Amino acid sequence: MSEQHTYRVIVRGTWDGLTDEARARLLAEATDHGMPSMRFTEEGTLSYEAAPLKHFSMRYVVVSDAEDGEEMAAALAEERAEATLRGLGYGFRELRSTVTDLDTMKINYKPASRR
């Protein structure tokens, strides 16, 4: 069995071909999808600004085989984003991802301050 790594993936995209109903729903729910909603989850969290209603991001936690690397984590997150957005009836284009491997991320600890 291969080693599993945990990845944080941000999928960004552009709204495209939104119906009047979808646009109205996004605008009505915009306050629920602002800065406070920006969390990494397996299901993904959607965030966007109402004005202008142009771009969005979705944040995911993806657990995948380490040997498959960041490319696989990005592909899995983009598939999840596509399925979610299509399920909600939202048109989109230009998905792109940024991936961070939490298992290889270097953490710089600040030294304790001296008094």
Beta strands, then each sheet from edge to edge (+ up, - down):
strand 1: 4-15
strand 2: 45-48
strand 3: 55-65
strand 4: 92-101
sheet 1: 2+ 3- 1+ 4-
end
